[in-house]
Amino acid sequence: MSTPSVRTTASIHQLEEPASKAPVAPSMKAFLELAFRPLYLAGVGWALVSIALWIYAPFSLTAPLGGSVWHAHEMLWGFIATIALGFLMTAGTNWTGITPMTGKVVALACVLWAVARVGFLVPLESAFWVAMVSEMAFFALGAGAMLRAVVISKSTRNYAIPGLLAGLGATDALFLLSARDGDYLQLMQNFNAALLVMALLALLIGRRVIAFFAMTAVHSLSIPKHMETGWVQLGACAVGLVSLLAGFPVLTAAALGLAGVLALVQLISWKPLAVRANALLWILYVGYAGIGIGLLFAALQYAGVDLPRVLPVHTIAMAGFSVLILGMVTRTALGHTGRPLATDRSIRSSYWLMLLAVALRLAAIADTPASATLLLMAGAAWVASLALYLWQFTPMLIRPRN
């Protein structure tokens, strides 16, 4: 691993710099300078491709990790966790004063990620194991890079982040091993555990940046950061994770219910009506609300309420993580490339298409004659939303900062 570099500019909260007048050519050096550039494009692009395969060509998913198992794995680890890692490798620069991953290390991470994506599609046992090893190395590299940055900088408030990244890798390994053993119950337990690790990480990030972004953009706005309730919330998620793995559904339900309620209380205190005119903000609020509501659905399910089995998962992962991600990859990409923090018609269209995809997918959960059609429509809206992001942001992310 290359020596981490100290950065004194390009904050995760950078607002705006004057745009360059002369066209700037693409640069591999700039592309690999910070992990968010390649990993945002890779994660978003793969989310588009993987949903298209799952909905429109499921017969092609015949590898050892196939069908709905492949779909669940690729959405959580190939898309959501990948974007989270890219964000943290960049936000970590601002939080610690040290860039955790840059240059050749970023390139190595991208190669490991790509090998995993291809390997899980190839219908060979050997390809599965190569993909699994590559993916474990990807998350280990990210966790190690973040750990090095927080230790060198003595950033004690960030010590949990390398552990959460390692947790994503560990639950990934457990999921893959249970998938190979054909143990569906164990597989689902491991998947739900990973979902909780990701929820814990998303709530932590959301509490740190959403209130800050809102007060930065709306100068008269004063809202709490919820440090105290945040610790309670993270503790509840941790208790929920342990009790889930230990097989205590009532305790799991209570812990997830508390975490979900706190998320909604925090959101209300952030005065959502004050940001309704700013798309870069309200999309983050909607995503944070989605996580909170999804956790409440999960709590009800663990408490024994008869809900559709996939409702909590899709609410957390789509209405929560995916919406939050689209907002984050837009705002941070604009800020880090030196562009104004403002949305145009294309960006706003991608947001509304994502919300349409979420609504259609959740509606398709109900067992009705329209379910298949709704699912196809949800897939089309999802693909269109992410295609708009790639169309607008790929030229920005492959070029040096303005």
Beta strands, then each sheet from edge to edge (+ up, - down):
strand 1: 5-6
strand 2: 98-99
sheet 1: 1+ 2-
end
